Amino acid sequence: MSDPVVQTQSYGKSQVRVSRIACEGDQHRIAELTVWIELQGDFDAAYTDADNSLIVPTDTVKNTVYVLASQHGIDSIEAFCSIVAEHFLQSYDHVDLAVVHGEETLRDRLQIGGQPHPHAFEARSEQNTCDVVAMRDGIALSAGFAGLEVLKTTASSFAGYHQCENTTLQPVGDRIFATSIEASWPCGDVEADWTSARRTIRNALVEVFATTLSPSVQATLYQMGRKGLEACSLIDEIHISLPNQHHLLADLSPFGLENPNEVFIPVSEPFGNIRATIARKESAE
């Protein structure tokens, strides 16, 4: 048997956490990221011949994140992830492709006496996200957010669905709708202001969730995507995931009590997971 070949290979460093403080007088701003880096290139010999001469140690990859944060700051998650990805292409001729995924921990200033504190913060569950693929012939960027926990106590229903011998779910005209919004979109113009775009898109999605009647998670997802495209001309498509975080009506009849949609049991699993990509018609054709 002849020696097999390495068909695909990549390696890198996962979950590199970095914080960077920027001071403007007594006002501090903190950016906190977790970064994943993956490299592809001329590394076959490391696998087939135990030749490590071209391997950039993953410890070096980790350290590079800290050095770049010091040198360039973290103005936005998109800008920093792009800097990291492009660094590995520019610094190593044998690296053909660098993939960087970033997640940003969001922090709001603590309110003290009704005023935002200059250097004390609290964390949110929501995160900004970014993916960069840097190649010799260009860079591809996508942005988004995840972990936006939202809930509304009414204006949601589910009926008229397909039923079979395994269906036990009863139609409901009014229910709790709880989810954790995850959304992402390709960034065609990598030089655009994607921080402002994210804010615009996020506000559009949240407005639809809060203010529209929901006949299903699917229908609400489509309306959210449509509103996001209308609100931001920079994007041509948006991917949205809405896991349905169920709240089950508690059965109080064993205790001689009625439950007129007041007491619920939140359950974490199993859960419905609804996702779709909504695109402008002209870009989908």
One Martini backbone bead per residue (centre of mass of N, CA, C, O) as a GRO file, in nm:
protein
  285
    1MET     BB    1   0.095   0.037   0.024
    2SER     BB    2   0.060   0.351  -0.015
    3ASP     BB    3   0.087   0.651   0.093
    4PRO     BB    4  -0.100   0.859   0.231
    5VAL     BB    5  -0.288   1.154   0.225
    6VAL     BB    6  -0.353   1.486   0.291
    7GLN     BB    7  -0.656   1.625   0.236
    8THR     BB    8  -0.700   1.775   0.520
    9GLN     BB    9  -0.607   2.084   0.705
   10SER     BB   10  -0.596   2.221   1.046
   11TYR     BB   11  -0.517   2.496   1.279
   12GLY     BB   12  -0.520   2.629   1.631
   13LYS     BB   13  -0.692   2.866   1.846
   14SER     BB   14  -0.904   2.853   2.129
   15GLN     BB   15  -1.042   3.071   2.335
   16VAL     BB   16  -0.929   3.369   2.326
   17ARG     BB   17  -0.889   3.595   2.585
   18VAL     BB   18  -0.966   3.957   2.564
   19SER     BB   19  -0.877   4.276   2.706
   20ARG     BB   20  -0.954   4.635   2.643
   21ILE     BB   21  -0.847   4.952   2.748
   22ALA     BB   22  -0.997   5.278   2.713
   23CYS     BB   23  -0.891   5.618   2.767
   24GLU     BB   24  -1.105   5.918   2.838
   25GLY     BB   25  -0.996   6.022   3.081
   26ASP     BB   26  -1.239   5.911   3.314
   27GLN     BB   27  -1.321   5.740   3.065
   28HIS     BB   28  -1.402   5.406   3.023
   29ARG     BB   29  -1.327   5.141   2.784
   30ILE     BB   30  -1.446   4.804   2.719
   31ALA     BB   31  -1.307   4.514   2.559
   32GLU     BB   32  -1.447   4.172   2.515
   33LEU     BB   33  -1.289   3.878   2.388
   34THR     BB   34  -1.345   3.580   2.190
   35VAL     BB   35  -1.102   3.376   2.011
   36TRP     BB   36  -1.082   3.207   1.692
   37ILE     BB   37  -0.811   3.021   1.527
   38GLU     BB   38  -0.752   2.924   1.177
   39LEU     BB   39  -0.519   2.731   0.981
   40GLN     BB   40  -0.405   2.725   0.637
   41GLY     BB   41  -0.153   2.516   0.456
   42ASP     BB   42   0.194   2.425   0.465
   43PHE     BB   43   0.150   2.127   0.677
   44ASP     BB   44   0.191   1.827   0.584
   45ALA     BB   45   0.474   1.748   0.706
   46ALA     BB   46   0.378   1.731   1.002
   47TYR     BB   47   0.219   1.463   0.942
   48THR     BB   48   0.417   1.279   0.748
   49ASP     BB   49   0.733   1.386   0.875
   50ALA     BB   50   0.762   1.537   1.146
   51ASP     BB   51   0.762   1.850   1.043
   52ASN     BB   52   0.782   2.165   1.232
   53SER     BB   53   0.902   2.421   1.070
   54LEU     BB   54   0.594   2.555   0.988
   55ILE     BB   55   0.489   2.573   1.268
   56VAL     BB   56   0.269   2.769   1.440
   57PRO     BB   57   0.227   2.802   1.742
   58THR     BB   58  -0.049   2.827   1.940
   59ASP     BB   59   0.091   3.017   2.141
   60THR     BB   60   0.155   3.233   1.930
   61VAL     BB   61  -0.134   3.287   1.848
   62LYS     BB   62  -0.220   3.390   2.121
   63ASN     BB   63  -0.010   3.621   2.156
   64THR     BB   64  -0.098   3.783   1.906
   65VAL     BB   65  -0.359   3.891   2.020
   66TYR     BB   66  -0.229   4.070   2.239
   67VAL     BB   67  -0.048   4.241   2.057
   68LEU     BB   68  -0.275   4.356   1.873
   69ALA     BB   69  -0.433   4.490   2.102
   70SER     BB   70  -0.203   4.686   2.174
   71GLN     BB   71  -0.148   4.817   1.886
   72HIS     BB   72  -0.481   4.860   1.787
   73GLY     BB   73  -0.694   4.773   1.944
   74ILE     BB   74  -1.071   4.773   2.004
   75ASP     BB   75  -1.308   4.913   1.813
   76SER     BB   76  -1.403   4.634   1.686
   77ILE     BB   77  -1.476   4.316   1.607
   78GLU     BB   78  -1.426   4.340   1.304
   79ALA     BB   79  -1.153   4.482   1.303
   80PHE     BB   80  -0.993   4.279   1.479
   81CYS     BB   81  -1.042   4.014   1.323
   82SER     BB   82  -0.911   4.122   1.065
   83ILE     BB   83  -0.631   4.174   1.179
   84VAL     BB   84  -0.570   3.885   1.260
   85ALA     BB   85  -0.607   3.744   0.987
   86GLU     BB   86  -0.404   3.924   0.820
   87HIS     BB   87  -0.148   3.868   0.980
   88PHE     BB   88  -0.102   3.565   0.893
   89LEU     BB   89  -0.069   3.628   0.591
   90GLN     BB   90   0.163   3.850   0.613
   91SER     BB   91   0.372   3.670   0.802
   92TYR     BB   92   0.294   3.392   0.631
   93ASP     BB   93   0.352   3.235   0.330
   94HIS     BB   94   0.226   2.936   0.417
   95VAL     BB   95  -0.040   3.088   0.452
   96ASP     BB   96  -0.368   3.072   0.293
   97LEU     BB   97  -0.565   3.062   0.556
   98ALA     BB   98  -0.782   3.264   0.777
   99VAL     BB   99  -0.980   3.192   1.065
  100VAL     BB  100  -1.215   3.410   1.241
  101HIS     BB  101  -1.371   3.401   1.561
  102GLY     BB  102  -1.602   3.623   1.738
  103GLU     BB  103  -1.677   3.722   2.085
  104GLU     BB  104  -1.872   3.972   2.259
  105THR     BB  105  -1.877   4.117   2.559
  106LEU     BB  106  -2.135   4.293   2.708
  107ARG     BB  107  -2.126   4.630   2.858
  108ASP     BB  108  -2.271   4.823   3.106
  109ARG     BB  109  -2.316   5.089   3.279
  110LEU     BB  110  -2.340   5.178   3.583
  111GLN     BB  111  -2.592   5.309   3.793
  112ILE     BB  112  -2.524   5.611   3.978
  113GLY     BB  113  -2.752   5.821   4.069
  114GLY     BB  114  -2.850   5.813   3.752
  115GLN     BB  115  -2.545   5.762   3.659
  116PRO     BB  116  -2.290   5.687   3.464
  117HIS     BB  117  -2.018   5.510   3.514
  118PRO     BB  118  -1.681   5.538   3.416
  119HIS     BB  119  -1.570   5.216   3.544
  120ALA     BB  120  -1.852   5.057   3.572
  121PHE     BB  121  -1.986   4.723   3.507
  122GLU     BB  122  -2.221   4.520   3.319
  123ALA     BB  123  -2.339   4.222   3.202
  124ARG     BB  124  -2.453   4.057   2.920
  125SER     BB  125  -2.588   3.792   2.738
  126GLU     BB  126  -2.515   3.931   2.501
  127GLN     BB  127  -2.353   3.901   2.171
  128ASN     BB  128  -2.108   3.969   1.962
  129THR     BB  129  -2.035   3.877   1.617
  130CYS     BB  130  -1.762   3.717   1.415
  131ASP     BB  131  -1.647   3.648   1.069
  132VAL     BB  132  -1.326   3.551   0.923
  133VAL     BB  133  -1.194   3.523   0.581
  134ALA     BB  134  -0.856   3.494   0.487
  135MET     BB  135  -0.711   3.555   0.170
  136ARG     BB  136  -0.511   3.621  -0.097
  137ASP     BB  137  -0.786   3.746  -0.261
  138GLY     BB  138  -0.923   3.812   0.028
  139ILE     BB  139  -1.221   3.910   0.224
  140ALA     BB  140  -1.452   3.765   0.460
  141LEU     BB  141  -1.753   3.901   0.615
  142SER     BB  142  -1.927   3.856   0.931
  143ALA     BB  143  -2.219   3.945   1.129
  144GLY     BB  144  -2.358   3.979   1.476
  145PHE     BB  145  -2.575   3.803   1.713
  146ALA     BB  146  -2.620   3.669   2.054
  147GLY     BB  147  -2.825   3.604   2.332
  148LEU     BB  148  -3.111   3.744   2.292
  149GLU     BB  149  -3.328   3.780   2.548
  150VAL     BB  150  -3.678   3.713   2.491
  151LEU     BB  151  -4.019   3.823   2.598
  152LYS     BB  152  -4.372   3.742   2.567
  153THR     BB  153  -4.710   3.713   2.717
  154THR     BB  154  -4.831   3.784   2.429
  155ALA     BB  155  -4.915   3.772   2.095
  156SER     BB  156  -4.934   3.442   2.075
  157SER     BB  157  -4.962   3.161   1.847
  158PHE     BB  158  -5.088   2.807   1.765
  159ALA     BB  159  -5.225   2.690   1.454
  160GLY     BB  160  -5.298   2.477   1.180
  161TYR     BB  161  -5.141   2.224   1.198
  162HIS     BB  162  -5.006   1.935   1.152
  163GLN     BB  163  -5.166   1.610   1.182
  164CYS     BB  164  -5.129   1.306   1.372
  165GLU     BB  165  -5.094   1.019   1.565
  166ASN     BB  166  -4.851   1.198   1.730
  167THR     BB  167  -5.046   1.423   1.814
  168THR     BB  168  -5.088   1.642   2.123
  169LEU     BB  169  -5.100   1.920   2.048
  170GLN     BB  170  -5.260   2.216   2.130
  171PRO     BB  171  -5.420   2.469   2.043
  172VAL     BB  172  -5.322   2.826   2.063
  173GLY     BB  173  -5.418   3.175   2.117
  174ASP     BB  174  -5.231   3.212   2.388
  175ARG     BB  175  -4.881   3.288   2.452
  176ILE     BB  176  -4.568   3.236   2.527
  177PHE     BB  177  -4.273   3.416   2.396
  178ALA     BB  178  -3.954   3.258   2.392
  179THR     BB  179  -3.610   3.370   2.323
  180SER     BB  180  -3.285   3.344   2.142
  181ILE     BB  181  -3.131   3.561   1.952
  182GLU     BB  182  -2.990   3.482   1.625
  183ALA     BB  183  -2.767   3.677   1.410
  184SER     BB  184  -2.663   3.705   1.056
  185TRP     BB  185  -2.430   3.872   0.812
  186PRO     BB  186  -2.307   3.968   0.532
  187CYS     BB  187  -2.012   4.181   0.450
  188GLY     BB  188  -1.949   4.334   0.169
  189ASP     BB  189  -1.846   4.599   0.314
  190VAL     BB  190  -1.569   4.609   0.515
  191GLU     BB  191  -1.569   4.944   0.560
  192ALA     BB  192  -1.811   4.959   0.709
  193ASP     BB  193  -2.048   5.038   0.967
  194TRP     BB  194  -2.115   4.762   1.168
  195THR     BB  195  -2.202   4.878   1.437
  196SER     BB  196  -2.447   5.042   1.336
  197ALA     BB  197  -2.583   4.813   1.180
  198ARG     BB  198  -2.638   4.628   1.419
  199ARG     BB  199  -2.822   4.823   1.569
  200THR     BB  200  -3.037   4.848   1.349
  201ILE     BB  201  -3.109   4.549   1.320
  202ARG     BB  202  -3.178   4.486   1.611
  203ASN     BB  203  -3.411   4.691   1.640
  204ALA     BB  204  -3.588   4.566   1.419
  205LEU     BB  205  -3.627   4.284   1.544
  206VAL     BB  206  -3.742   4.371   1.820
  207GLU     BB  207  -3.989   4.524   1.718
  208VAL     BB  208  -4.132   4.283   1.593
  209PHE     BB  209  -4.151   4.102   1.839
  210ALA     BB  210  -4.317   4.313   2.022
  211THR     BB  211  -4.555   4.432   1.793
  212THR     BB  212  -4.636   4.152   1.675
  213LEU     BB  213  -4.823   3.912   1.568
  214SER     BB  214  -4.794   3.550   1.644
  215PRO     BB  215  -4.862   3.252   1.458
  216SER     BB  216  -4.544   3.198   1.453
  217VAL     BB  217  -4.213   3.166   1.445
  218GLN     BB  218  -4.179   3.172   1.140
  219ALA     BB  219  -4.335   3.437   1.082
  220THR     BB  220  -4.162   3.616   1.265
  221LEU     BB  221  -3.892   3.567   1.133
  222TYR     BB  222  -3.964   3.687   0.858
  223GLN     BB  223  -4.036   3.973   0.962
  224MET     BB  224  -3.762   4.030   1.081
  225GLY     BB  225  -3.596   4.000   0.822
  226ARG     BB  226  -3.745   4.213   0.659
  227LYS     BB  227  -3.684   4.452   0.851
  228GLY     BB  228  -3.377   4.433   0.837
  229LEU     BB  229  -3.355   4.493   0.530
  230GLU     BB  230  -3.500   4.768   0.541
  231ALA     BB  231  -3.302   4.907   0.758
  232CYS     BB  232  -3.047   4.770   0.585
  233SER     BB  233  -2.872   4.828   0.285
  234LEU     BB  234  -2.600   4.654   0.332
  235ILE     BB  235  -2.788   4.406   0.319
  236ASP     BB  236  -2.906   4.084   0.154
  237GLU     BB  237  -2.887   3.903   0.420
  238ILE     BB  238  -3.041   3.689   0.685
  239HIS     BB  239  -2.970   3.503   0.977
  240ILE     BB  240  -3.210   3.318   1.180
  241SER     BB  241  -3.248   3.221   1.530
  242LEU     BB  242  -3.540   3.052   1.713
  243PRO     BB  243  -3.565   2.933   2.003
  244ASN     BB  244  -3.818   2.760   2.178
  245GLN     BB  245  -3.902   2.868   2.501
  246HIS     BB  246  -4.081   2.692   2.699
  247HIS     BB  247  -4.415   2.748   2.853
  248LEU     BB  248  -4.592   2.561   3.079
  249LEU     BB  249  -4.889   2.487   3.190
  250ALA     BB  250  -4.998   2.453   3.498
  251ASP     BB  251  -5.134   2.189   3.691
  252LEU     BB  252  -5.390   2.272   3.948
  253SER     BB  253  -5.620   2.055   3.990
  254PRO     BB  254  -5.511   1.879   4.237
  255PHE     BB  255  -5.569   2.169   4.415
  256GLY     BB  256  -5.838   2.315   4.321
  257LEU     BB  257  -5.723   2.489   4.072
  258GLU     BB  258  -5.700   2.744   3.863
  259ASN     BB  259  -5.541   2.839   3.525
  260PRO     BB  260  -5.548   3.159   3.372
  261ASN     BB  261  -5.266   3.213   3.248
  262GLU     BB  262  -5.030   3.238   3.511
  263VAL     BB  263  -4.893   2.948   3.546
  264PHE     BB  264  -4.556   2.842   3.475
  265ILE     BB  265  -4.318   2.613   3.307
  266PRO     BB  266  -4.000   2.630   3.254
  267VAL     BB  267  -3.819   2.488   2.971
  268SER     BB  268  -3.509   2.380   2.824
  269GLU     BB  269  -3.605   2.073   2.759
  270PRO     BB  270  -3.714   2.047   2.490
  271PHE     BB  271  -3.669   2.236   2.173
  272GLY     BB  272  -3.742   2.454   1.944
  273ASN     BB  273  -3.578   2.507   1.610
  274ILE     BB  274  -3.570   2.810   1.431
  275ARG     BB  275  -3.453   2.861   1.086
  276ALA     BB  276  -3.332   3.128   0.858
  277THR     BB  277  -3.291   3.275   0.531
  278ILE     BB  278  -3.317   3.616   0.441
  279ALA     BB  279  -3.371   3.754   0.111
  280ARG     BB  280  -3.334   3.927  -0.147
  281LYS     BB  281  -3.472   3.858  -0.440
  282GLU     BB  282  -3.239   3.954  -0.633
  283SER     BB  283  -3.012   3.778  -0.475
  284ALA     BB  284  -3.162   3.486  -0.505
  285GLU     BB  285  -3.169   3.466  -0.838
   0.00000   0.00000   0.00000
